[in-house]
Amino acid sequence: DTGVSQDPRHKITKRGQNVTFRCDPISEHNRLYWYRQTLGQGPEFLTYFQNEAQLEKSRLLSDRFSAERPKGSFSTLEIQRTEQGDSAMYLCASSPPGLASPNEQFFGPGTRLTVL
Amino acid sequence: DQQVKQNSPSLSVQEGRISILNCDYTNSMFDYFLWYKKYPAEGPTFLISISSIKDKNEDGRFTVFLNKSAKHLSLHIVPSQPGDSAVYFCAASPYNNNDMRFGAGTRLTVKP
């Protein structure tokens, strides 16, 4: 399968715990995005990488959220001290180089987080 | 702030008829508009896009219309097929900006 993959697909955690999600983009894609989607809403942009550089992170929801893409390939999204309000689907997407404007982004299946 | 709005949470049409999904936006800086389709347990899939310099873009059974003065776009599916049943998201962004804003989605059901 050459699409965007995310791991785990489901995560249940207790309030106050830290969680980390992984995203593997399509191999030749240099742009990687993280979104959050809550029930009944569309995806909400969180952050964006071009190669290993995090070019936009002002939309991260709080300082408990952080993302990395150390080698410009896979990325991780970490949520520290989780709260019940963090329960949502976390989506990762990637897109190929060469396009100056946002275009077709390829989404992974998402990680569903449940905070008890 | 809901800069992209899809006011119809659901739409049901008969197979073979036209499906029209609507989307309104408030940010005049938006220059690029996209439609995504989402099946259960999958991520959204890109469907069709349009830039603000155009008022129509067509791809097979799918056509997107843009009315910049009304800040409105629509997706037409003709003819509708049962396999089109999914949630459709409208999205928009300023040119050269990767902060894409999504609407809440419209669930389309195409009945055989």
HADDOCK unambig.tbl for C-alpha pairs under 7 A between the chains (distance, minus, plus):
assign (segid A and resid 40 and name CA) (segid B and resid 104 and name CA) 6.30 0.50 0.50
assign (segid A and resid 41 and name CA) (segid B and resid 104 and name CA) 4.21 0.50 0.50
assign (segid A and resid 41 and name CA) (segid B and resid 105 and name CA) 6.85 0.50 0.50
assign (segid A and resid 42 and name CA) (segid B and resid 89 and name CA) 6.82 0.50 0.50
assign (segid A and resid 42 and name CA) (segid B and resid 102 and name CA) 5.29 0.50 0.50
assign (segid A and resid 42 and name CA) (segid B and resid 103 and name CA) 5.38 0.50 0.50
assign (segid A and resid 42 and name CA) (segid B and resid 104 and name CA) 4.31 0.50 0.50
assign (segid A and resid 42 and name CA) (segid B and resid 105 and name CA) 6.09 0.50 0.50
assign (segid A and resid 43 and name CA) (segid B and resid 102 and name CA) 6.00 0.50 0.50
assign (segid A and resid 44 and name CA) (segid B and resid 101 and name CA) 6.79 0.50 0.50
assign (segid A and resid 44 and name CA) (segid B and resid 102 and name CA) 6.86 0.50 0.50
assign (segid A and resid 45 and name CA) (segid B and resid 99 and name CA) 6.27 0.50 0.50
assign (segid A and resid 45 and name CA) (segid B and resid 100 and name CA) 6.49 0.50 0.50
assign (segid A and resid 45 and name CA) (segid B and resid 101 and name CA) 6.99 0.50 0.50
assign (segid A and resid 100 and name CA) (segid B and resid 96 and name CA) 5.35 0.50 0.50
assign (segid A and resid 101 and name CA) (segid B and resid 95 and name CA) 5.40 0.50 0.50
assign (segid A and resid 101 and name CA) (segid B and resid 96 and name CA) 4.07 0.50 0.50
assign (segid A and resid 101 and name CA) (segid B and resid 97 and name CA) 6.26 0.50 0.50
assign (segid A and resid 102 and name CA) (segid B and resid 96 and name CA) 6.51 0.50 0.50
assign (segid A and resid 102 and name CA) (segid B and resid 97 and name CA) 6.53 0.50 0.50
assign (segid A and resid 102 and name CA) (segid B and resid 98 and name CA) 5.40 0.50 0.50
assign (segid A and resid 104 and name CA) (segid B and resid 46 and name CA) 5.80 0.50 0.50
assign (segid A and resid 105 and name CA) (segid B and resid 46 and name CA) 6.73 0.50 0.50
assign (segid A and resid 106 and name CA) (segid B and resid 45 and name CA) 6.65 0.50 0.50
assign (segid A and resid 107 and name CA) (segid B and resid 43 and name CA) 5.18 0.50 0.50
assign (segid A and resid 107 and name CA) (segid B and resid 44 and name CA) 5.88 0.50 0.50
assign (segid A and resid 107 and name CA) (segid B and resid 45 and name CA) 6.68 0.50 0.50
assign (segid A and resid 108 and name CA) (segid B and resid 43 and name CA) 5.24 0.50 0.50
assign (segid A and resid 109 and name CA) (segid B and resid 41 and name CA) 6.57 0.50 0.50
assign (segid A and resid 109 and name CA) (segid B and resid 42 and name CA) 4.58 0.50 0.50
assign (segid A and resid 109 and name CA) (segid B and resid 43 and name CA) 4.32 0.50 0.50
assign (segid A and resid 110 and name CA) (segid B and resid 43 and name CA) 6.34 0.50 0.50
